[in-house]
Amino acid sequence: MQLINGIKERRSIRKYNSDKVSKDIIEKIIDSARYAPSWKNSQTARYYIVVDENVKSEIAENATLNFSKNKNNIDSAPVLVVLTTVDKISGYNPDGSETTSKGEHWQSFDAGIACEAFCLTAYEFGLGTLIMGIYDEDKVKEILSLPENEKVSALIALGYPNEQPKAPKRKDIDEIAKFI
Ligand SMILES: Cc1cc2nc3c(=O)[nH]c(=O)nc-3n(C[C@H](O)[C@H](O)[C@H](O)COP(=O)(O)O)c2cc1C
């Protein structure tokens, strides 16, 4: 039941207070997130924890595709987590051939599961998160000197919430589920 509460009550947080998040708590969140399921347990998710204000500002300023809301979201949060995934593993055989007809699809799929595990665990520690998909991948990679063989799967703002947003309305079950 507690798990269901967490799933339902976690919200995207876009306003944070200035309290720092300790390295210890961030490591505890990653410790939990690494139990997320992944393609053949390949565990391709990687976490780059940006706490340096200058680096964070550079991403906010130069890697948000002029989407000012995300610039503000990143500026507001004390921590920016850059979630990446290693290429050509999820969905691929050891010889590099595709296991299914869905190509790179499973890489993002694994990233999404890891991302939700990260956000739910953060929520358990009283922290807020915001998953962001609007960013300039090449710029983020350049700013952080990320490895060539990793994709930036999402940016996640992290910090102590300074707002309590209401849940955006969810679709009704009969709109999204069909019993066959
Ligand atoms: C893949 C993905 C990308 C998202 N990108 C952004 C974004 O770039 N900026 C933003 O403010 N919110 C972003 N969101 C947050 C969604 O708008 C939010 O999850 C949704 O409105 C539901 O609200 P809730 O998370 O509070 O339940 C993203 C969420 C997901 C899952």
Ligand as a Chemical Component Dictionary entry (heavy atoms), coordinates in Angstrom:
data_LIG
# 
_chem_comp.id                   LIG 
_chem_comp.type                 NON-POLYMER 
_chem_comp.pdbx_formal_charge   0 
_chem_comp.three_letter_code    LIG 
# 
loop_
_chem_comp_atom.comp_id 
_chem_comp_atom.atom_id 
_chem_comp_atom.alt_atom_id 
_chem_comp_atom.type_symbol 
_chem_comp_atom.charge 
_chem_comp_atom.model_Cartn_x 
_chem_comp_atom.model_Cartn_y 
_chem_comp_atom.model_Cartn_z 
_chem_comp_atom.pdbx_ordinal 
LIG C1  C1  C 0 9.740  11.798 -20.469 1  
LIG C2  C2  C 0 9.273  13.024 -19.737 2  
LIG C3  C3  C 0 9.719  14.265 -20.128 3  
LIG C4  C4  C 0 9.314  15.407 -19.443 4  
LIG N1  N1  N 0 9.845  16.611 -19.803 5  
LIG C5  C5  C 0 9.539  17.713 -19.091 6  
LIG C6  C6  C 0 10.188 18.950 -19.366 7  
LIG O1  O1  O 0 11.048 19.042 -20.239 8  
LIG N2  N2  N 0 9.842  20.025 -18.598 9  
LIG C7  C7  C 0 8.915  19.946 -17.597 10 
LIG O2  O2  O 0 8.646  20.959 -16.940 11 
LIG N3  N3  N 0 8.281  18.771 -17.295 12 
LIG C8  C8  C 0 8.585  17.661 -18.002 13 
LIG N4  N4  N 0 8.019  16.446 -17.668 14 
LIG C9  C9  C 0 7.088  16.354 -16.523 15 
LIG C10 C10 C 0 5.641  16.097 -16.950 16 
LIG O3  O3  O 0 5.089  17.281 -17.474 17 
LIG C11 C11 C 0 4.849  15.575 -15.723 18 
LIG O4  O4  O 0 5.367  14.328 -15.339 19 
LIG C12 C12 C 0 3.357  15.417 -16.025 20 
LIG O5  O5  O 0 2.759  16.666 -16.283 21 
LIG C13 C13 C 0 2.595  14.747 -14.867 22 
LIG O6  O6  O 0 2.775  15.465 -13.659 23 
LIG P1  P1  P 0 3.331  14.729 -12.354 24 
LIG O7  O7  O 0 4.738  14.271 -12.682 25 
LIG O8  O8  O 0 3.332  15.747 -11.255 26 
LIG O9  O9  O 0 2.455  13.573 -12.060 27 
LIG C14 C14 C 0 8.415  15.295 -18.342 28 
LIG C15 C15 C 0 7.998  14.031 -17.937 29 
LIG C16 C16 C 0 8.428  12.910 -18.595 30 
LIG C17 C17 C 0 8.012  11.547 -18.092 31 
# 
loop_
_chem_comp_bond.comp_id 
_chem_comp_bond.atom_id_1 
_chem_comp_bond.atom_id_2 
_chem_comp_bond.value_order 
_chem_comp_bond.pdbx_ordinal 
LIG C1  C2  SING 1  
LIG C2  C3  SING 2  
LIG C2  C16 DOUB 3  
LIG C3  C4  DOUB 4  
LIG C4  N1  SING 5  
LIG C4  C14 SING 6  
LIG N1  C5  DOUB 7  
LIG C5  C6  SING 8  
LIG C5  C8  SING 9  
LIG C6  O1  DOUB 10 
LIG C6  N2  SING 11 
LIG N2  C7  SING 12 
LIG C7  O2  DOUB 13 
LIG C7  N3  SING 14 
LIG N3  C8  DOUB 15 
LIG C8  N4  SING 16 
LIG N4  C9  SING 17 
LIG N4  C14 SING 18 
LIG C9  C10 SING 19 
LIG C10 O3  SING 20 
LIG C10 C11 SING 21 
LIG C11 O4  SING 22 
LIG C11 C12 SING 23 
LIG C12 O5  SING 24 
LIG C12 C13 SING 25 
LIG C13 O6  SING 26 
LIG O6  P1  SING 27 
LIG P1  O7  DOUB 28 
LIG P1  O8  SING 29 
LIG P1  O9  SING 30 
LIG C14 C15 DOUB 31 
LIG C15 C16 SING 32 
LIG C16 C17 SING 33 
# 
